[in-house]
Amino acid sequence: MTASSLNSREKRAAISLASVFAFRMLGLFMLMPVLAIYGQSLEGFSPIWIGFAIGAYGLTQAVLQIPMGRLSDKIGRKKVIVGGLLMFALGSVIAALADSIQMVTVGRALQGMGAIASALLAFASDLSRDEQRPKVMAVIGMSIGMSFAFAMLLGPIVAASWGISGVFWLTAILAIIGIFIVTMLVPNTVNKAPKGDTLASFSDIKKLIKHPQLARLNAGVLLLHLTLTTIFVVLPSQLIKDGLVADNHWHLYIPVLFLAFLLMVPIMIIAIKKEKEKQAFIGSVILLMLSMLAMSVWVNSIVGIAVCMLLYFVAFNFLEATMPALVSRIAPASQKGSAMGGYSTSQFLGAFLGGMLGGYVAQTTTTQAVFAAAALVGLIWLIIAWKMQVPPKSKVISLMTKLDSEEQAQSLASLLVALPGVIEATVVRDESRSYLKINDKEFDLDQARKVAGLI
């Protein structure tokens, strides 16, 4: 086994935790293309309540994501993850048994209270070495993307056969499968990854909120997921009005998502190789905005909707894949986890706000206005993102460093930051660890370990 590849425990952790993520996100995403259609049979149905039901999950996720992560530090990752999946299953059962949209919303809020994303990511960090952690996280990230595409296929099929309650029963079953995976297949940890590399610190978040580039990315992911949930409040119903029966919606979703992914990949490769990441980022925000504007015009044409959705998801996929990497590159070396915690909270909050915006606009105006509102959100994002700065490529590693005084810590930080390839060095004496943001092409790990007194 070479140092550049995953060992057996890391492979097992990556696959099992990615499966838990995928099962849980599949249950979430399956609802988006079907609730606006099959939810019409529920008592109290209205566009604004559909938006609230879609977004309620994001609200409780946003509120509890960081506290649940901190709780996993104290009582253990598996306990928090299993408890969160049980809560998710309970919310699914309540929603499945509901005969009103209000009770479905309660169930969705309970689903969101199983906020385990930060604990899962922390678990992945516990089970992986510093240099292999990005690969483990990449596997988890890919599983989320695949679950979204599969949900667009499975959701309409399940709802057509068993109604909206069938979707919720399936999400409950998937949560139970997730519990089995966590308890039986995920390796146990004997050590904890450093806090700065996994979870959000409340004190650090206050500092990170003021960071102008991170603030732009947090606002960006909020607005990105706001547009996604906004349009799915009305899109399924509009497709039916345009003549595409609900059972066949996956005929549109799957080709669009597959083709969007194929088109996104070369854009990302070119942007990285040609060092045009900012131009590609800004261009994607513009494409997102224009696709929604065009959708508001072509809303009565299935072909028009398909073209607009394709353009939207090309932009969405690029931005969704790019922003977490930018957060990791911009965040201070010792606060990467804190930055990602704030980013995840913004993401879920955007899902909630999008449901509310879509529901309100749909109930008070027209479907066209919902897409126009999404286009306006894109314009606001463009203004925010215009002055963003793309940092140089880097990665973060950490070294164990036991020091007796703050003076020693400051001295070591000065020595480490002077090494070739070290962009930033932070020594956290309380954690007995040093965080280094490095240029991998110039950095010598053995030299850093020698300076830190490890060899």
N, C-alpha and C positions, 0 to 999 in steps of 0.2 A: 504493500500500500504506500503510495507516494504522498508527499506532503501536499500535493496540488489536487488531490482527489478526496472524495468523501469516504470516511471509514464506514464500517458496517452499522455502527450505532447511529451515525449521522444520516445514512441512507434510510434506515428504519424510522428515525425521527421525522425526516423530511416527508416521506411517503405517508406515514400515519397521521401526522398533524395536518398535512395538506388535505388528506381525506376528510378529517373532521371539519376543516374550513369549508371544503367543497360541499359536504352534505348540509351544513348549516346555511351556507349562502344559496344553495339550490332551493332550499325551503323558502328563503326570503324572495329570491328573484322570480320563482314560479308564479307568485301572486300578481306581479306587476302587469303582465299582459292579459289577465283574466278578471281581476276584481271589478273593473268598471263595467264588464259585460254581465257576468254571472251574479254580481252583487246587487243587481237591480231587483231581484226577488226578495231581498231582505227588507224588513220593516224599517222605515225611516230613511230609505235610500235617497241620497241627493249627491250632486257632484262635490260639494264641499265636504261631506262626510266620507266620500270615497277618498278624497285627497287626505283627509285626516287619518283614515284607516291605513293608507299606504305610508304616510309619514310618521305615524305614532311610533313605529319601531325605531326610526332614526332618532326621535327625541329621547327616549329612554336609553338608547345606546350612547348618545352623546353625553348624557348626564352621568352615566355609571361606568363608562369605559375606563377612566383613570382610577376611580376608587376600587373597582374590581381588580385591576392590575396590582394596585398597592396591597389589596387583601391577599392576593396570591403570594406576595412576598412573605407575609406573616404566617399563613396557615398552609401554604403549599399550592403548587400549580394545579395538580390533579383534582384536589378538593374543589377549588373554585371553578374549574372547567366543567367537572361533572355537575356541580350545583347549577351552573349557568345553563347547561344543556337540559337539565330537569326543568328549570324555569321556562326555557324555550318550548319544551314539550308540553308543559302545563298550559302555556299561552295558546299553543296550537290546538289543544283539546277544547279549551274554552271557545276559541274562534270557530272550531268545527261544529260545536253544538249550538252556536248562536243562531237566533232567528231574527236579529236586528243588526243593523250596521253599527250601532253603538256598542253592542257586545263584541262584535268583531274587532272594533277599535280597542276595546279593553284587552282582548286576547293578543292583539298586535303589540300593545304597550308591554304586556307581560313577556312576550317573546323577546322584546328588546332589552328587558331587564336581565336577561341572560347574556350580559355584555362580556364576552370572553375573548375578544380579539387580542387585547393587550396581554392577557395571561397566556394565550396560545403563542404569541410572538416571543414572549419572555421565555416560555418553555423551549421554543425552538433555539433560542440563544443559549439557554442552559445546556442544551444537548449538542452544541456545535462549537468547534474551535473558531477563534477569531477569523482566521484566514478562509475558513469554509462557510462562515455564516451567510455571506451574500448568496451562495448557491442554494442553501437551505431556504432562505427567504424567497429566492426566485422561484423555486418549486411551489411554494405556498402561493405566491402571486399568480403563477400560471393556473393553479387549480381554481382560483377565484374567477379568472377570466373564462375558463372552460365551463364552470358551473353556470355562468350567466348565459352563455350560448345554449347549453343543454336545457336550461330552464325555459328559454323561449320556445323550445320544441316540446318539452314535457308538460309545461303548464297548461297550454290550450288543450292538449290531448286528455289529460286527467280531468280538467274542468268539464270538458264536453261529455265525458262518461259518468262522472260522479258529482259534478257540480263544485261549487266553491268549497263546500265542506270536505270533499274528497282531497282537495289540495292541502287543506290544513291537517287532515288525518295523515297524509303522506309526510308532511313536514314533521309531525310528531314521531312517526316511525323512523325517519332519518335522524332525528335527535337521539333516539334510543340506540340506533346503530353507532352514532358518534360516541355515546357513553361506553359502549362495548369496545370501540377502538381505543379510547383513552385508557380504559382500565386494563385491557388485555394486550394491546399491541404497542402502545407508546412506551419507550424505555423510561425507567425511573432515573431521576437525577440524584447525584451524590454531592453536588455543589451548585451554587447559584451564580448565574452570570452577573456582572456588575450592574448596579442600578442604572447608571448613565447609559448603558448600552441596550437597555431593554424597555424600561417603563418611564412614564412621565413623572417628574418631581414637581410638586406644586410650587415650590419656590423658584425652580428653574423656569417654569412656564411663564411666570410674570416677566422674567427677563426676555424670554424668547418672543413674547407677544410684541415687544418693542422693536424686534429685529425687522428692519424694513423688507428684506428679501423673503424671509420666512413668512412674514405677514401677507405678502403678495401671494405666496403659494397656498397658505391656509385659506385665504379668501378665494383663491382659484378653485381649490377642490370643493369648497362649499358651493360655489356657483355652478361648477360642473355637475355635481349630483343634484343640485336644485333643478337644473334644466332637465335632467333625466327623469326625475319623478314628476315634474310638471307635465311633461308631454305624455307620459303614460297614464295620467288621469283621464285623458280624452282620446288618445290614439286608438285603442282597441275599439271603442264605440264608433269612431269615425270610419274605421276600415269596414265595419259592418254596414254603415250608411252608404259607403261607396261600392257595396256589392260583394265584399269578401266575407263569407260566412265565418263564424268564430272557429269552427273546427279546422279551417284551412289557414288560419293566421300564421302558423309555423311555416307554411310554404313561402311566405314573404320574409319572416324574421331570419330564418336560418341562412338562406342564400345571401341576404344583406350582411349579416354578421360575419359570415365566412369571407365574403369578398372584401369587406371593410378591413378585416385582419390582413388579408393578402396585400392590400394596397398600403396599409400602414407600415408594414415591415420595411420596404425599401426606403420610405420616407425617413424612418428612424436611422437606418444604416447610413444613408447619405448625410443626414444631419450630423451624426457623430463623426464620420470620416472626414467630412469637409469642414467640421467645426462651425456648423450653421445651426446650432441648437436653438439659439434665441429666435432666429428667423423662422425656423420650423414651428416653434412654440407659438409665436405670434400669428403665424399663418394658420395654424390649427384653430386658434381662438376665432380668427376671422371666418374660417370655413364653418365652424360651429354656428356662429351668428348668422351667416348668410343662408345656411341650410334651413334654419328655423324660420327665417324671413321668407324664404321660398316656400316652405311648407304652409305658411299662413295664406299664401296665394294659391297653391296647388292642392289644397286640402281635399278637394272634391274629386281628385284623380288618384287612383291606386298607383299608376305608374309614376306620377309626380311624387307621391308619398314615398314610394320605394327609392327613387333617386335621392330625395332629400334625406331619408334615413341612412342611405349608404354614405353620403357626404358627412352626415352628423357622426356616424360611428367611426369613420376614418379619423375624424378629429378627436372624438371621445377616446378611442383606443390609444392614440398617440399621447394625449395629455394624461390619461390615467396611468400609462406606463412610465411616463417621463417624470412626473412630479415627485413621486416618492424618492427617486434617485437624486433629484435636485435638492430635496429637503436633507437627505443624508449628506450630500456634499457641502451644503451651506452651513448646517448646524455645527456649533462648537463641538470639538472632539469629545468632550465629557458629557454632552447633553443631547446626543443623537436620539436616545430613547425618549427623552422629554419632548424633543421636537416632533417625533413621530406620534407621540401621544396626543399632542395638540392638533396635529394634522388629521389623525383619525377622528378625533372629536368633531373637527370642522366638517369632515366628510359626512358623518352621520347627521349632524345638524342641518347640512344642506339637503339631505334626503327628506327630513321633516319639513323644512321650509318650502321645498318644492311641492310636496303634497298639498300643503296649505295654499300656496299660490295658485297651483293648477285648479284646485277645487273651487277657490273663491272666484277666480276669473271665469271658469266654465259656468258657474251658477249665475253670475251676474251679467255676463256678456255672451260671447260666442266661442266656438271651438277655434276659429281663426285667431281670435284675440289671445288664446292660450299660447299658441305658437309664436305670435307676435311678442308676447310677454317674455317668452324664452329667448327670442332674438334680442330683446332689450337687455336681458340679463347678460347675454354674450357681449353686447356693446359695453356694458359697465365693466365686465371682466377685461375687455381689451384696453380700456382706459387705465385700469389698475396695473395690468401686466406690461404696459408699454415701456416702462423704465426698469424692468427687471434686469438683473445681471446674472449671467451664467458663470458659475465658479469654475476654476480649473479642475480637471479630473483628479480625484483622490479617493482614498478609502481610509477607514478608521480601524486601528488596531489598539489593543490594550495590553499592558505589561504589569505583572505583579511587582509592587515596589513598597517595601515596608520601611518607613522612615520614623524617626523619633521626634522630629520637630518640624514646625512650619518653615523654618529657615532652610532646613535640608530639602524640603519639598520645592521651595522656590529655586534653590541652587540646581537641583536636578532638572527642573523644568527648563532652566536656561541652557543647561548642557544638552538636553534632548532636542530643543528647538534649533540648536546650532548644527545639528547633524545634517548631512546631505539628504535631501528628499523629504525632510520633515517640514510641513507647512504650519503646523500648530501643535503645541504640546501643553497638556493640562495634567498636573499631578494632584490627585485627590487623596490626601493623607488619611482621611477617615475611612476610605474604602481600600486603602493599601494598594492603589492601582494608578497607573499613568495611562492617559489616553493620547494617542498620536494620530493626527491627520496627516497622511503621507502621499507623496508621489511615488507610486510603486516602482517606476522605472529607475529612480535614483536612490531609493531607500535600501539600507543594509540592516536587516533584522538582527543579525549577530552583533553588529556594532552597537545598536541601541540596547540590546540585552547586556552587553558589556558595560556600557555607561550606567545602566540601571543596577549593576551589581549582581546580575542573574547568572553570569558565567565568568 
